[in-house]
Amino acid sequence: MCPLYPLHILVLYCCMLLPLLLAVVQGAENLAGWKLNFSTPRIGTKDDYFRELTSRNFTVSCFDCPQLQGEKYRLEMRNQDPRIARIVHPDSETEQDEEGYLQLDITGYPEDFDITFNVTGTFLGFSRVSAKVVATKDNLVQEKGTEDDLPLTVTRSLAKKTASKIFGYSVAVLISLAYINMGCALDLDVMKQVLRRPVGPLIGFISQFIFMPLVSFALSFIFPASMPEMRLGLFVTGCSPGGGASNIWTVMFGGNLDLSVTMTAVSTFSAFLMMPVWMYALGEVIISNTDIVVPYTKILTYGILLILPLSIGISINRCLPKVSKFLVKIMKPMALFLILFILVCGIWSQFFMIQLISWRIAVVGFGLPWLGFAFGCLFSKLWRRERKDIIAIAVETGVQNTGMAIFMLWFTLDHPAGDLAAVVPVAVATFTPFPLLGALIYYKLRNRFCGPAVDGEELDDMAKEHSESLMEKNIEDDNKNIKA
């Protein structure tokens, strides 16, 4: 018997594996000296945008890359997000597959070589390209990759950028005209009373700047950690003040327009303080390594754009009463036209953002405004506000100034990060009107066939008026009997 029993079996196995180990070491030493890198550190910068439907060339270079006889070598490229860009090797016309992989046989290439590829931007977003050399001999496989990946940053095309600008300017003009009409319908005495006893604006402030930022922060965790831009977009939307569309919806539902406009003004100017406070408090939790610049100039511009057309409408109401009455009559049709214009033209001009709306974004797009509606309604009912005030507060809480959120994200973030973050406020702006239109149709049909709904205070007022009219009638009858 062998004196090394049973260790001799292990020694025999090691002797059998020794040639294989030597081949592996030799192959590893061969690829270890290869220097593989990209010709450029990144494609798409602030100074040199890489837009959709445009192409760039980049080179994969290899230095000190000797090939061993009998081995096969191939270059493997991987585009992490094939939806963002398409990579092609022009000489062989080899394209990446559906998963973003591209393989090229480089067996027989010289020790130093360059391979040029073409990349075309197909959709806005971020991606990374990795490259590695794979050497195979029999069943042995060795790999050597680049030290760093090649970042790709694709921004939107010039045509999409132009369409967005046209849509934004058109909406600004129409909203200004709508505010002129609202100024004609305002009752300044009522607004003074609202500000003297600011219960309604206080309820709206709590709903707008306490509840909405907290609920948007909670909803942001629906997004995965790989979507920090969209999480930020949701939080910025929740921190935004009430939008001008809230006044339009308040008119359509028969709410208190004076309270709605007062709340919009209060929330717009409160945004000077509240948005920076929330960004400082929770912004770093939402997204790290991002510098957020609060656009005070844009917030001030919104305030001026709110006050100026309202002032024009109030002046028309005082100086040209006939014109004011006409503008008040067309206020609701014009409000409906504005809503439809935003729906149709907004989807057309921002369709590239609609394509980015996943089921998660759809959930928060529906959830954020409707949670605002529900909280504003219940909170104002706890304060025992009348029905018109409840409508104004609920609508003001749920309808966010998504325009301010979009422009703020475009202003603070580099593109396409700003475009990706703006997807959430675009989703909120897109999904909010549809259920509101459905509720409005139901509201109008119910009033037509069942009569308008009245709350307890309105019933008390009606009963009081009815009793007073009966008392006056009885007095008149008594006077007639006395004369007779």
C-alpha positions in Angstrom: 0.0 0.0 0.0 1.2 3.5 -0.8 2.6 5.2 2.3 0.8 8.5 1.2 -2.6 6.7 1.2 -5.1 8.3 0.9 -3.3 11.6 0.1 -1.8 10.1 -3.1 -5.2 10.4 -4.8 -5.2 14.2 -4.2 -1.6 14.5 -5.5 -2.6 12.6 -8.7 -5.5 15.0 -9.2 -3.2 18.0 -8.8 -0.8 16.6 -11.3 -3.6 16.1 -13.8 -4.8 19.7 -13.3 -1.3 21.3 -13.5 -1.4 21.8 -17.3 -4.8 23.3 -17.1 -3.7 25.7 -14.3 -0.6 26.7 -16.3 -2.8 27.5 -19.3 -5.1 29.6 -17.2 -2.2 31.5 -15.6 -0.6 32.1 -19.0 -3.9 33.4 -20.5 -4.5 35.6 -17.5 -1.0 37.0 -17.8 -1.6 37.6 -21.5 -4.8 39.6 -20.9 -3.5 41.3 -17.8 -1.2 43.4 -19.9 -3.9 44.6 -22.3 -4.9 48.3 -22.0 -8.4 48.7 -23.2 -10.1 52.2 -23.1 -12.5 54.5 -24.8 -11.3 57.5 -26.9 -13.6 60.0 -25.0 -14.6 60.1 -21.3 -18.3 60.7 -22.0 -20.7 61.5 -24.8 -23.1 64.4 -24.1 -22.1 67.3 -21.9 -23.4 70.8 -20.9 -21.3 72.4 -23.7 -21.9 69.7 -26.3 -25.4 68.2 -26.2 -26.0 64.8 -27.6 -29.5 65.1 -28.9 -32.0 62.6 -30.1 -31.7 61.5 -33.7 -28.1 62.7 -33.9 -25.0 60.4 -34.1 -21.5 60.4 -32.7 -18.4 58.3 -33.3 -16.3 56.9 -30.6 -13.3 54.6 -30.6 -12.3 51.6 -28.5 -8.5 51.5 -28.4 -6.3 48.6 -27.3 -2.5 48.9 -26.6 -0.1 46.2 -25.8 -2.6 43.5 -26.8 -0.7 40.5 -28.1 -2.7 37.5 -29.2 -1.7 33.9 -28.5 -1.8 31.3 -31.2 -4.8 29.0 -31.1 -6.9 31.4 -29.0 -10.0 33.3 -30.3 -10.7 36.8 -29.3 -13.9 38.9 -29.4 -14.8 42.4 -28.3 -18.1 42.6 -26.4 -20.0 45.9 -26.0 -23.0 46.4 -23.8 -25.3 49.4 -23.8 -27.0 49.3 -20.4 -30.2 51.0 -21.6 -30.7 50.1 -25.3 -33.9 52.3 -25.4 -31.7 55.5 -25.0 -29.2 54.9 -27.8 -28.2 52.4 -30.6 -24.6 51.3 -31.2 -23.4 50.2 -34.6 -20.0 49.0 -36.0 -20.1 50.7 -39.4 -17.4 48.5 -41.1 -19.2 45.2 -40.4 -22.7 46.7 -40.1 -23.1 44.9 -36.8 -25.7 46.4 -34.5 -26.5 45.9 -30.8 -29.3 43.4 -30.1 -32.5 44.1 -28.2 -30.7 43.8 -24.9 -27.9 46.2 -25.9 -25.2 43.6 -26.6 -22.8 43.8 -29.6 -20.1 41.3 -30.3 -17.2 41.7 -32.8 -14.6 39.0 -33.7 -11.1 40.6 -33.3 -9.0 37.4 -33.7 -5.9 38.3 -35.8 -5.9 42.0 -35.0 -2.5 43.6 -34.5 -1.0 44.3 -31.0 -2.2 47.9 -31.1 -5.6 48.6 -32.7 -8.5 51.0 -32.8 -12.1 50.1 -33.6 -14.6 52.9 -34.4 -18.3 52.6 -33.4 -21.3 54.8 -34.2 -23.9 55.7 -31.5 -27.2 57.3 -32.3 -29.5 58.9 -29.7 -33.0 57.4 -29.8 -34.6 58.8 -26.6 -33.7 61.2 -23.8 -32.1 59.7 -20.8 -28.9 58.3 -19.3 -27.0 55.1 -20.2 -23.5 53.6 -19.9 -21.5 51.6 -22.4 -19.1 49.0 -21.2 -16.5 47.1 -23.3 -14.4 44.0 -22.7 -12.2 41.5 -24.6 -13.0 37.8 -24.2 -10.4 35.3 -25.0 -11.4 31.6 -25.4 -9.3 28.4 -25.9 -11.0 25.1 -25.6 -13.1 25.5 -22.5 -11.1 28.3 -21.0 -12.5 31.8 -21.0 -10.6 35.0 -19.9 -11.9 38.6 -19.9 -10.4 42.0 -19.8 -12.5 45.2 -19.6 -12.0 48.9 -19.7 -11.3 50.7 -16.4 -14.3 53.0 -16.8 -17.6 52.8 -18.6 -18.6 55.4 -21.3 -21.5 57.5 -20.0 -24.1 58.5 -22.5 -26.4 61.5 -21.9 -29.1 62.0 -24.6 -31.2 65.2 -24.5 -34.4 65.9 -26.3 -34.4 67.0 -30.0 -34.6 70.6 -31.1 -38.1 69.9 -32.5 -39.4 68.7 -29.2 -37.8 71.7 -27.4 -39.5 74.1 -29.8 -42.9 72.4 -29.4 -42.6 72.7 -25.6 -41.8 76.4 -25.8 -44.8 77.1 -28.1 -47.1 75.2 -25.7 -45.8 77.0 -22.6 -46.2 80.5 -24.1 -49.7 79.7 -25.4 -50.8 78.5 -22.0 -49.3 81.6 -20.3 -51.4 83.9 -22.7 -54.6 81.9 -22.2 -54.2 81.8 -18.4 -53.6 85.6 -18.4 -56.8 86.1 -20.3 -58.7 83.8 -17.9 -57.4 85.9 -15.0 -58.6 89.1 -16.6 -62.1 87.5 -16.8 -61.8 86.4 -13.1 -60.8 89.9 -12.1 -64.0 91.2 -13.7 -66.0 88.8 -11.5 -64.1 89.5 -8.2 -65.8 91.2 -5.3 -63.2 93.2 -3.6 -65.3 93.8 -0.5 -65.6 90.0 -0.1 -61.8 89.6 -0.5 -61.2 92.2 2.2 -63.6 90.2 4.5 -61.7 87.0 3.7 -58.4 88.6 4.7 -59.8 90.1 7.9 -61.0 86.6 9.0 -58.5 84.4 7.2 -59.8 81.0 8.3 -60.2 79.7 4.7 -56.7 80.8 3.6 -55.2 79.3 6.9 -56.9 76.0 6.2 -55.6 76.1 2.6 -52.1 77.0 3.8 -52.0 74.0 6.2 -53.3 71.7 3.5 -51.0 73.1 0.8 -47.6 73.4 2.7 -47.9 70.9 5.5 -49.9 68.0 4.2 -49.0 68.0 0.5 -45.2 68.0 1.0 -45.4 65.2 3.5 -47.7 63.0 1.4 -45.5 63.6 -1.7 -42.4 62.6 0.3 -44.2 59.4 1.4 -45.3 58.7 -2.2 -41.8 59.2 -3.5 -40.8 55.8 -2.0 -43.0 54.1 -4.6 -40.1 54.8 -7.0 -37.0 52.6 -6.9 -33.7 54.0 -5.8 -32.6 54.1 -9.5 -35.0 56.9 -10.3 -33.8 59.7 -8.1 -34.8 62.4 -10.6 -38.4 61.4 -10.7 -38.5 61.1 -6.9 -37.3 64.7 -6.7 -39.9 65.7 -9.3 -42.7 64.3 -7.2 -41.5 66.1 -4.1 -41.1 69.4 -5.8 -44.6 69.1 -7.2 -45.9 68.5 -3.6 -44.1 71.6 -2.4 -45.5 73.8 -5.1 -48.2 76.4 -4.4 -51.8 76.2 -5.8 -52.1 76.6 -9.5 -54.1 79.0 -11.6 -56.1 76.1 -12.9 -57.6 75.7 -9.4 -59.4 79.0 -9.8 -60.9 77.7 -13.1 -62.0 74.5 -11.6 -63.5 76.4 -8.6 -65.6 78.4 -11.1 -66.7 75.3 -12.9 -67.8 73.6 -9.7 -69.5 76.7 -8.4 -67.1 77.3 -5.5 -66.1 80.5 -3.8 -64.0 82.2 -6.4 -62.9 85.1 -4.1 -61.6 82.6 -1.5 -59.9 80.5 -4.3 -58.1 83.5 -5.8 -57.1 84.8 -2.3 -55.7 81.3 -1.4 -53.8 81.2 -4.7 -52.2 84.6 -4.0 -51.3 83.6 -0.4 -49.8 80.2 -1.4 -47.8 81.7 -4.3 -46.1 84.3 -2.1 -45.7 81.8 0.7 -43.7 79.6 -1.6 -40.8 82.1 -1.2 -40.4 80.7 2.3 -41.9 77.2 2.3 -40.3 75.7 -0.8 -36.7 76.5 0.5 -37.7 75.2 4.0 -38.9 71.8 2.6 -36.0 71.5 0.2 -33.6 72.0 3.1 -35.5 69.7 5.4 -36.3 66.7 3.1 -34.6 67.5 -0.2 -31.4 65.8 0.7 -33.2 62.7 1.8 -35.0 62.5 -1.6 -31.8 62.9 -3.7 -28.2 63.2 -2.7 -25.3 64.9 -4.5 -27.7 67.3 -6.2 -27.6 71.1 -5.7 -31.1 72.5 -5.8 -31.4 76.2 -6.6 -34.8 77.7 -5.7 -35.8 80.0 -8.6 -36.9 83.1 -6.6 -37.2 85.1 -9.8 -39.6 82.7 -11.4 -41.7 82.6 -8.2 -41.8 86.4 -8.2 -42.7 86.3 -11.9 -45.7 84.0 -11.2 -46.8 86.4 -8.5 -46.7 89.3 -10.9 -48.4 87.3 -13.6 -51.2 86.5 -11.1 -51.6 90.1 -9.9 -51.3 92.0 -13.2 -54.2 90.3 -15.2 -56.4 90.4 -12.0 -55.7 94.1 -11.7 -56.6 94.6 -15.4 -59.9 92.8 -14.8 -60.7 94.8 -11.7 -60.0 98.0 -13.6 -62.3 96.9 -16.4 -65.0 96.1 -13.8 -64.8 99.6 -12.4 -64.4 101.6 -15.6 -66.2 99.5 -18.2 -69.1 97.7 -16.5 -70.7 96.6 -19.7 -67.5 95.0 -21.0 -67.0 93.4 -17.6 -70.5 91.8 -17.7 -69.7 90.4 -21.1 -66.4 88.9 -19.9 -68.1 87.4 -16.9 -70.6 85.7 -19.2 -67.8 84.1 -21.3 -65.7 83.1 -18.3 -66.9 79.6 -18.0 -66.8 78.7 -21.7 -63.3 80.2 -21.8 -62.3 78.2 -18.8 -63.5 75.0 -20.5 -61.6 75.9 -23.6 -58.4 76.4 -21.6 -58.8 73.0 -19.9 -59.3 71.3 -23.2 -56.4 73.2 -24.8 -54.1 72.1 -22.0 -55.2 68.4 -22.4 -55.0 68.2 -26.2 -52.0 70.4 -26.9 -50.2 69.4 -23.8 -50.3 65.7 -24.7 -49.1 66.6 -28.3 -46.2 68.8 -27.3 -45.1 66.7 -24.3 -45.7 63.3 -25.8 -42.1 62.4 -25.3 -42.7 62.7 -21.5 -45.9 60.8 -21.7 -43.9 57.8 -23.1 -41.9 57.9 -19.8 -45.0 57.5 -17.6 -44.8 54.0 -16.1 -47.5 52.5 -13.8 -45.7 53.9 -10.8 -45.8 57.4 -12.2 -49.4 56.9 -13.1 -50.3 55.9 -9.6 -48.7 59.0 -8.0 -50.1 61.1 -10.9 -53.6 60.1 -9.8 -52.9 59.8 -6.1 -51.2 63.1 -5.2 -54.0 65.5 -6.4 -56.8 63.3 -5.1 -55.2 62.9 -1.7 -55.1 66.7 -1.7 -58.8 66.9 -2.7 -59.8 64.5 0.1 -57.7 66.1 2.8 -58.8 69.7 1.8 -62.4 68.6 1.8 -62.3 66.8 5.2 -60.1 69.4 6.9 -62.4 72.2 5.8 -65.5 70.2 6.9 -63.9 69.8 10.4 -63.7 73.6 10.5 -67.4 73.7 9.5 -67.0 75.8 6.4 -69.8 76.3 4.0 -70.1 74.3 0.8 -68.6 76.9 -1.5 -65.6 77.3 0.7 -65.1 73.5 0.9 -65.1 73.3 -2.9 -62.5 76.1 -3.1 -60.3 74.7 -0.4 -60.4 71.1 -1.7 -59.7 72.2 -5.3 -56.9 74.6 -4.3 -55.2 71.9 -2.3 -55.4 69.2 -5.0 -54.6 71.3 -8.0 -50.9 72.0 -7.8 -49.0 74.6 -9.8 -47.3 72.0 -12.0 -46.1 74.7 -14.3 -43.9 76.1 -11.5 -42.6 72.6 -10.7 -41.8 71.9 -14.3 -40.0 75.2 -14.9 -38.1 74.9 -11.5 -36.8 71.4 -12.4 -35.8 72.5 -15.9 -34.0 75.5 -14.3 -32.2 73.7 -11.5 -31.1 70.4 -13.1 -29.0 69.6 -16.1 -30.8 68.1 -19.1 -32.0 65.4 -19.5 -32.2 65.1 -15.6 -34.6 68.1 -15.6 -36.7 66.5 -18.3 -36.9 63.2 -16.4 -37.7 64.9 -13.1 -40.4 66.9 -14.9 -42.2 63.7 -16.0 -44.0 63.5 -12.6 -45.5 67.0 -12.6 -46.4 66.4 -16.3 -48.2 63.2 -15.2 -50.0 65.0 -12.4 -51.1 67.8 -14.8 -52.2 65.2 -17.4 -54.2 62.9 -15.0 -55.8 65.5 -12.8 -58.3 66.9 -15.4 -59.8 63.6 -16.5 -61.5 62.6 -13.2 -62.3 66.2 -12.6 -64.1 66.5 -15.9 -66.0 63.3 -15.0 -67.0 64.7 -11.6 -68.0 68.0 -13.3 -70.3 66.1 -15.7 -71.9 64.2 -12.8 -72.2 67.4 -10.8 -74.0 69.2 -13.7 -76.3 66.3 -14.5 -77.3 65.9 -10.8 -78.1 69.6 -10.5 -80.1 69.5 -13.8 -82.2 66.5 -12.9 -82.2 66.4 -9.1 -81.7 70.1 -8.2 -78.7 71.8 -6.7 -77.4 70.4 -3.4 -77.5 72.7 -0.4 -75.8 72.4 2.9 -77.1 73.1 6.4 -76.3 76.8 6.5 -77.9 77.4 3.1 -81.0 75.6 4.3 -81.1 77.7 7.4 -80.7 80.9 5.3 -83.5 79.7 3.0 -85.8 78.9 5.9 -85.0 82.3 7.5 -85.8 84.1 4.2 -89.0 82.1 3.8 -90.1 82.9 7.4 -89.3 86.6 6.9 -91.4 86.7 3.6 -94.3 85.0 5.4 -94.1 87.5 8.2 -94.1 90.4 5.7 -97.1 88.9 3.9 -99.0 88.4 7.2 -98.3 92.1 8.1 -99.6 93.2 4.7 -102.7 91.1 5.2 -103.3 92.6 8.7 -102.9 96.1 7.3 -105.4 95.4 4.6 -107.9 94.0 7.2 -107.5 97.1 9.4 -108.1 99.4 6.4 -111.2 97.4 5.5 
